[in-house]
């Protein structure tokens, strides 16, 4: 990808301040959809709801799906509802990038992606990778959020809570499974947070 240079620290601080204020407001999904219809936005998801009795017991082997925490049936259904809402609300989806963990890949596919591109840049590292690598992934996520999508489309990113907090700051400490943060990138590399939306808030439009 042709990614922009990292935006200034001051701009990122403004973004985090906007995020904190956005949680106090109810999101008008239909109005948001009207905004998204023309494309040009990045929709950052934490993967869907998972089975809480499972854990990643082979975290360095992303192909070993049987040793990973999986989406729950409820998580799959909510992701399908979001996909139906995208269609009903005519929200165009372009590129979809996900973590290499299957719960993120499956979320991306259930959101209606015809093709999912997996990348280590969105993959949870935690204690099994170096602090330097975790920092690199956080910077990579910030750059992806700041990247302008293809014309007339919205980019979807699916990642994990630690990646989101590392990249965007402590205002996302309460980010829920399936939650979306919608950003408007710009040619200057300074994205603006438009809204944070819980997974279930799309449900009314999943007809």
C-alpha positions as CSV (number, residue, x, y, z in Angstrom):
1,X,0.0,0.0,0.0
2,X,1.0,3.6,-0.6
3,X,0.8,4.9,2.9
4,X,1.2,8.5,4.0
5,X,3.7,9.7,6.5
6,X,2.7,9.6,10.2
7,X,0.6,12.6,11.2
8,X,1.9,15.0,13.8
9,X,1.6,14.2,17.5
10,X,-0.6,17.3,18.0
11,X,-3.1,16.1,15.4
12,X,-3.3,12.7,17.0
13,X,-4.0,14.3,20.4
14,X,-6.9,16.2,18.8
15,X,-8.2,12.9,17.3
16,X,-8.1,11.2,20.8
17,X,-9.9,14.2,22.3
18,X,-12.6,14.0,19.7
19,X,-13.0,10.2,20.4
20,X,-13.6,10.9,24.1
21,X,-16.4,13.3,23.3
22,X,-17.9,11.1,20.7
23,X,-18.9,8.4,23.2
24,X,-21.3,10.8,24.9
25,X,-23.3,11.2,21.8
26,X,-25.8,8.8,20.3
27,X,-25.0,7.9,16.7
28,X,-27.7,8.4,14.0
29,X,-26.9,5.3,11.9
30,X,-29.0,6.5,8.9
31,X,-27.3,9.9,8.9
32,X,-23.9,8.2,9.2
33,X,-24.8,5.9,6.3
34,X,-25.7,9.0,4.1
35,X,-22.2,10.2,4.8
36,X,-20.6,6.9,4.0
37,X,-22.5,6.4,0.7
38,X,-20.0,8.5,-1.2
39,X,-17.0,6.6,0.1
40,X,-13.8,8.0,1.3
41,X,-13.9,6.7,4.9
42,X,-12.0,4.0,6.9
43,X,-14.2,1.8,9.2
44,X,-12.0,0.2,11.9
45,X,-13.6,-2.8,13.6
46,X,-12.6,-4.8,16.6
47,X,-13.4,-8.4,15.5
48,X,-16.8,-9.8,16.5
49,X,-17.9,-11.4,19.7
50,X,-15.9,-14.5,20.6
51,X,-16.2,-17.6,22.8
52,X,-14.9,-16.5,26.2
53,X,-13.9,-20.0,27.2
54,X,-11.3,-20.2,24.4
55,X,-7.7,-18.8,24.2
56,X,-4.9,-18.5,21.7
57,X,-2.6,-21.3,22.7
58,X,-0.3,-21.2,19.7
59,X,-0.2,-17.5,19.0
60,X,2.9,-17.5,16.8
61,X,1.2,-19.9,14.3
62,X,-1.6,-18.0,12.7
63,X,-2.5,-21.0,10.5
64,X,-3.3,-23.2,13.5
65,X,-7.0,-22.1,13.7
66,X,-8.0,-24.9,16.1
67,X,-5.7,-23.3,18.8
68,X,-7.3,-19.8,18.5
69,X,-10.3,-18.1,20.2
70,X,-13.1,-18.2,17.7
71,X,-16.2,-16.1,16.9
72,X,-19.2,-17.2,18.9
73,X,-22.5,-17.9,17.1
74,X,-23.8,-14.5,18.3
75,X,-20.7,-12.8,17.0
76,X,-21.2,-14.4,13.6
77,X,-24.9,-13.4,13.5
78,X,-24.1,-9.8,14.4
79,X,-21.4,-9.6,11.7
80,X,-24.0,-10.8,9.2
81,X,-26.5,-8.2,10.5
82,X,-23.9,-5.5,9.8
83,X,-23.3,-6.8,6.3
84,X,-27.1,-6.7,5.6
85,X,-27.2,-3.2,7.0
86,X,-24.3,-2.1,4.7
87,X,-26.4,-3.4,1.8
88,X,-29.7,-1.9,3.0
89,X,-28.0,1.5,3.7
90,X,-26.0,1.3,0.4
91,X,-22.6,1.7,2.1
92,X,-20.0,0.8,-0.5
93,X,-17.1,-1.4,0.8
94,X,-13.8,-1.5,-1.0
95,X,-10.6,-3.0,0.4
96,X,-10.9,-5.2,3.5
97,X,-7.8,-5.8,5.6
98,X,-7.7,-8.0,8.6
99,X,-5.5,-9.6,11.3
100,X,-4.1,-13.0,10.6
101,X,-6.1,-14.5,13.4
102,X,-9.2,-16.3,12.1
103,X,-11.7,-14.5,14.3
104,X,-10.7,-11.3,12.4
105,X,-10.6,-13.0,9.0
106,X,-14.1,-14.5,9.6
107,X,-15.4,-11.1,10.7
108,X,-14.2,-9.5,7.5
109,X,-15.7,-12.2,5.4
110,X,-19.1,-12.0,7.2
111,X,-19.1,-8.3,6.7
112,X,-19.5,-9.0,3.0
113,X,-15.9,-8.8,1.7
114,X,-15.4,-10.5,-1.6
115,X,-11.7,-10.6,-0.8
116,X,-9.9,-10.3,2.5
117,X,-6.3,-9.2,2.7
118,X,-4.6,-10.4,5.9
119,X,-1.6,-8.5,7.3
120,X,0.6,-8.8,10.4
121,X,0.2,-5.1,10.8
122,X,-3.3,-5.7,12.2
123,X,-2.4,-8.9,14.1
124,X,-2.3,-9.0,17.9
125,X,1.2,-9.4,19.1
126,X,1.1,-9.1,22.9
127,X,3.8,-10.7,24.8
128,X,4.9,-13.1,22.1
129,X,6.5,-10.3,20.0
130,X,9.0,-7.7,21.0
131,X,7.9,-4.2,22.2
132,X,9.6,-2.8,19.1
133,X,7.3,-4.9,16.9
134,X,4.2,-4.0,18.9
135,X,5.1,-0.3,18.4
136,X,5.7,-0.9,14.7
137,X,2.2,-2.5,14.4
138,X,0.6,0.4,16.2
139,X,2.3,2.9,13.8
140,X,1.2,0.8,10.9
141,X,-2.5,0.9,12.1
142,X,-2.3,4.6,12.5
143,X,-1.1,4.9,8.9
144,X,-3.8,2.6,7.6
145,X,-6.5,4.7,9.4
146,X,-5.0,7.8,7.7
147,X,-4.9,6.2,4.2
148,X,-7.5,7.6,1.7
149,X,-9.6,4.7,0.2
150,X,-10.1,4.1,-3.5
151,X,-12.6,6.5,-5.0
152,X,-16.2,5.9,-4.1
153,X,-15.4,3.1,-1.6
154,X,-14.8,2.8,2.2
155,X,-11.9,0.7,3.5
156,X,-12.6,-1.8,6.3
157,X,-10.0,-2.8,8.9
158,X,-10.5,-5.6,11.3
159,X,-8.1,-5.9,14.3
160,X,-7.9,-6.5,18.0
161,X,-8.4,-4.4,21.2
162,X,-4.6,-4.2,22.1
163,X,-3.8,-3.0,18.6
164,X,-6.5,-0.3,18.7
165,X,-5.5,1.0,22.2
166,X,-1.8,1.0,21.2
167,X,-2.5,2.9,18.0
168,X,-5.3,5.3,19.1
169,X,-4.8,5.7,22.8
170,X,-6.5,5.1,26.1
171,X,-9.8,6.6,25.0
172,X,-10.4,3.2,23.3
173,X,-9.8,1.2,26.5
174,X,-13.4,0.2,26.5
175,X,-13.7,-0.8,22.8
176,X,-16.1,-3.7,22.5
177,X,-16.0,-6.7,20.3
178,X,-17.7,-5.8,17.0
179,X,-17.4,-2.0,17.7
180,X,-16.6,0.2,14.7
181,X,-14.7,3.5,14.7
182,X,-15.3,5.5,11.5
183,X,-12.5,7.9,10.3
184,X,-12.3,10.3,7.5
185,X,-8.7,10.4,6.1
186,X,-7.3,13.3,4.2
187,X,-4.5,13.9,1.8
188,X,-2.5,15.6,4.6
189,X,-2.5,12.3,6.6
190,X,-4.6,13.7,9.4
191,X,-7.8,11.5,9.9
192,X,-10.9,12.8,11.7
193,X,-13.0,10.6,13.9
194,X,-16.6,10.6,12.7
195,X,-18.2,8.2,15.0
196,X,-17.9,5.1,17.2
197,X,-20.6,2.6,16.7
198,X,-21.5,-0.5,18.7
199,X,-22.1,-3.7,16.6
200,X,-25.8,-3.9,17.7
201,X,-26.5,-0.4,16.5
202,X,-26.6,-1.6,12.9
203,X,-29.3,-4.2,13.7
204,X,-32.3,-2.0,12.9
205,X,-31.3,-1.7,9.3
206,X,-30.5,-5.4,8.8
207,X,-33.7,-6.2,6.8
